[in-house]
Amino acid sequence: MTTERPGTPDTSPVPPETKDWTVVLDRGCPDCGFDPDYDVTSTGERARATVERWAAVLDRLGMTDRPRPGTWSPLEYACHVRDLCRVFRERLRLMLDEQDPVFADWDQDAAAVEGQYNLQDPYEVSGELAQEVRATADAFDAVTGEQWARTGRRGDGKDFTVASFAAYFLHDVEHHLRVDVRG
């Protein structure tokens, strides 16, 4: 229970995410209906299709309200997706430019606290999120032929191809929109 004043966004840390979301690459996601067997060449198009819906989420009243303790607000999820795009775009670049790179760790929970996600301006976040989603969509659109089979891995050892990485990225963007913020 927080002791915040009414109308003051909750900025307390949310418990860290412990689920290994890479399972959606094999099984899909029963929560949001994501099917990992989609045509990965449509990743950019599908990511771009979320931009208007994210903008609508950030235009709602109560976007800084957390739906329950330990869960991010819609604004915090939008900031996460914005920053996730930057991280994924850099990792995609590494996969295309280097031989089997190992990605630097990214602590999404620390990023939320350090970036004070729930205190950011929703209109600025909306514009930044749109820009980052489109830039990341463009980066996936530029992947061709054998590049889809290039590899990279997280520090925890999880291996990706560019194709599986695209699916992992798209699931994150669509899942948060469909399930977490109901956009």
Secondary structure, 3 states (H helix, E strand, C coil): CCCCCCCCCCCCCCCCCCCCHHHHHHHCCCCCCCCCCCCHHHHHHHHHCCHHHHHHHCCCCCCCCCCCCCCCCHHHHHHHHHHHHHHHHHHHHHHHHCCCCECCCCCHHHHHHHCCHHHCCHHHHHHHHHHHHHHHHHHHHCCCHHHHHCEEECCCCCEEEHHHHHHHHHHHHHHHHHHHCCC
